[in-house]
Amino acid sequence: SELSELYTAFIAKRNPLLSPLAVQYADYAIWQRSFMGGELLAKQQAYWVRQLSGLEPLNLPLDYPRPAVQSKRGAVTEMMLDPKLASQLNSLSRQQGVTLFMTLFSAFQVLLYRYSGQEDICVGTPVAGRRRREIEELIGFFVNTLAIRSDLSDTPAFTTLLQQVKNTLLESYDQQDIPFERVVDAVIKERDMSRGPLFQVMFVLQNTPDASKLSLGDTKFSIAEAGHTTALFDLTFTLHEGSTGLLLSVEYCTDLFTEGTVLRMMTHYEQLLHSIVADPSAEIGSLPMLLEAEETILLDVFSGTSADYPRDKTMLDLFMEQVARVPEAIAVSYQGEDLSYRELDKRSSQLGYYLRSKGVKEETLVPICINRSLDMIVGILGILKAGGAYVPVDPAYPQDRIRYTLEDTGAFILVSHSDCSEVCQSGTIEVIELDRDAAAIANAQSVSIVARSAHQAAYVIYTSGSTGRPKGVLIEDSNVVRLFETDQPLYDFNETDVWTMFHSFCFDFSVWEMYGALFYGGRLVIVPRAATQDSTLFGQLLLDEKVTVLNQTPSSFYVLQDYLTSHAAHVDIRYVIFGGEALNPEKTKPWKDLYQSCRL
């Protein structure tokens, strides 16, 4: 309005009619400088430190690897949301006693939760900073940035999350005077140059009047689109509220996302808004966000051809079939020591009896903290034979993680070995040492053990905890049986195969390695820890043991490939099976050219 009045007065050759300003921008700058050294600053800084401490970065699925230094290359894409949504969302906001921004912001956090799987979400949002009436009409930059953190754990109802976000935003507005860079300095001790501090995504609602409504005499204005090639954050979602509804504009980093990915994310956000309007009390994890065509692809196209499997069989059933079929064949090898299927069955059965006498029963969670050895496999099968579910614990893990796992499982008994049992000692847990307690285990009386069921818990593997506390994932016998036994098998594994147990038994790849050998009568070679960290040692082991089935993550395989292709013209390996991360087929060319009979 001031610009219009100044223009009109200039054309009319008169003095402009402007209201006197109560303060100048210099007055605001002086106030802010004095504030930044005062008690109020310390109070607000303490609030933000308390609010944002321990925050993990947001890990959205990316199209490209994240650069070591944050990229600023970007683009913008936009779409008009369903015109009915604006009025529906405004109505919902009034019913819930919140603003439209709070509703849209909460929905955005749900989107991030659904995409990332993280429950602790932090999003940046700007505030105008004009909290005093005296500066509302003052020209100048007052905008500040707030980092809004929300807890989406336990899949709350959307209305519950909305009230949480409302309270957090209102608290944050009261603490908005401290400059954002001061908050960053107070909270962040070590900067990660690959991403922005505190948050990586921004959310903005623009509800200012359209620029096209500006009038300067007879002069008409039109909006000119400018090329956009930068991005301050990974993603910035901006909603423009206008007379025709809500326009969604997304600025994105082109070194992280493709336009197609961003457009899908925008569509999913719109679908989430529809779902929220339809059922605002629904849990955030169940709010539909896929288009009908996407659901069809996931449920019908990607489901593939169904394959049956022995639904009543257990992991022990498959193992015992091999004990009966090839009892004298070598089941497990480790550094020159072997166990036949008959010996492995006998020793694991004795352990099962012993554990049963100690109170282990169906689905008892039994941690096993042990180094790589023949006893590792004996311990695992013994726990299964007692009816329990084994929980692998790596003795090399930090003490805090081991303690957390033992507490989280509520275990009363643990299987270990004298060379590592000290790391898992607890006053409330009985520790069975397979070497020192060998005589007691061998003399354990045979007891009646209830046969395992296909839907019984077999093992629990904990996540890495990179996005918070580790979470235990419980797997049933039927899941493992289904992995190997189908009426349309992908592989022809047999008793002549030699497998390696390369990966830690705390990593789910180890399940494929262990039982791939034991369910088909093959031989499992446990790889010493030193060889897992040295491609030369591991490559020589593969040649010496005449390994036929190799399981690797692509990154480990590329290094191993360099050694083998330069030192061995022939290998016995007939399958290399990849997992854990994306494979670059181009990098496997040296292997395919030299070992043409091996299937990757």
C-alpha positions, 0 to 999 in steps of 0.5 A: 500500500505504501508503494502504491501511495508513493507512486500515486502521489508522484504522478499527482505531484503531491506529498504522499499520505503516509502514517508516521512510523512509531519506530525505525528499523535502526531502533529494532536493530538496537533492541535486538542487539541489547536482547542478545546479551540479556537474560531473555536470550539465555532463557530462550537458548536453554529452551531450544537446547532442551527441545532439540538435543539428541536429534537424529538427521532425517533419512529420506530415501534418495535417488542419488548418493548424498554428496560429502558437502551439501549441494545447493543445486536445485529446481522447483516443481508445483501442482494445484491441489484439489480445490475442495481441500482448502475449505475442508481443511479450514473446516477441520482446523476450526473443529480442532481449534488449530490454524490451517498451518498447524493442520498442513504442517502436521500432515507434512510430518506424517508424510516424512514419517511414512517415507523415512520410517523415523518417529522423531521428526524435525522440520524447519519453518519460517516466522515473520518475526513481527510480534510487535504492532510497531513494526508490522508496517516497517520495511525490513527483514525480520524473518527467523527460522524455527526447528519444530520437533515432533514425536510420532512414536506409537502411531498416534491418531492424527488428531492427537498428533495435531494437538501435540504439534499445536502445543509445540508450535505455540511454545516455539512462537514464544521462544522465537526471538533468538536468531536461528544461527544462535540455536545451531551454535548452542545445539550442534557440537559437530557439523555434518557438512553433507546436510543442513544442521537440525533439519533438512526439510522446510515447510512454509505456508504463504497466505499473503495477498496475490502480487497481481492485485498490486495497483500503481495507477493505470499500470498492470502487473503480471507474474513472470516466472524465473528459472530456479536452479538452487535449493537451500534444503533437501526439500522445501514444501511451500503451500500458497493459499489463494482464492482458487485453493492451495498451490503446492510448490516444492524446491528440491535438491537435484543432487538428491532427488529426481523430479519424478520422485518429488512429484510422487511425494507431492501426490502422496501428500495430497492423498494424505490430506484427503485421508485426514479430512475423511477420517482425522481420528485415524492412526497416522500409520494407517492413513491411505496415501497411495493412488489407486493405480499405485495400490494395484501395482503393489498388490497385484503386479509386484506380488508375482506368482504365488508359490506354495511351501510346507506350511507345517514344517519348522526349521528343526524339521528341515535340519533333522531331515539332513541328519537322517539323510547324511548323518556323517557328512560335515555340517560345520567347519571352523579353523580345522575343526569339524562337526558332522550332522550326527555330532551337531544334532547330538550336541545341540540336543544335549544343550536343548535338554539342559536349557529345558531343565533351566526353565527355557520353554516355548518362545523364551527369548535366550540371548547367545553372546559368543564368538565365531566357533562351532559352539555358535551353531551348537548354541543356536540349534540348542536354543531352538531345540529347547523351544526358545528363540535365540537372540544373537549378541556380538561380544564386540558390541559396546557394553551399553548396547549389550546391556540394552539388549539383555534388558529389552528381552527380559532374559533370565538365561544366556548362552555364552563361552568363557572367552567372552562371557564377562561382557554379558554378566548380569546379576539377574541372568544365569550365564551358561558357558558351553565350554566350562559347563560342557560336562553338565550339558553332556550329562543332562537327562533327556526330557520331553520337549514339545515339538516346535510349531511353524508359527513359533518365534525362532529368533530376534535380530536387533536393528542397528539403532542408527535412527534411535534405540535398536528395535528387536525384530521377531522372526517365526520358523515359517518365515525361514522355511518359506525363504528356502522351501518353495514349490518353485525354487530359485536355486538347486542347492544340495549336499555337495555345496560349501557355504561360508558364514561371513556375516555376523550372526547379528546381521540377518544375512547370516540366516541365509548363510547358516540355514542355506547349508544346514537345510540341504546337507551342505557344509558351512564354513565359519569365516574367522573374524580376521578374514572378514576384514581382509579380502586376501585372507577371505579370498584364500579361504574360498579357494582352500575350502572350495566354497560353492555358494558365496553370499556378499554385500556388493561393496564387500564383493567388489574388493574381493573380486579384485583379489580373486580375479588377479590370483585365481583363474578358476573358482569352485563358486557356482553362485554369488548371492547379493544382499544388503545394498544396491548392486552395480552390475557394471562393476561385476564385469571382471568376474563374469568375464573370468568365471563364466560358469558362476551365476550372479 
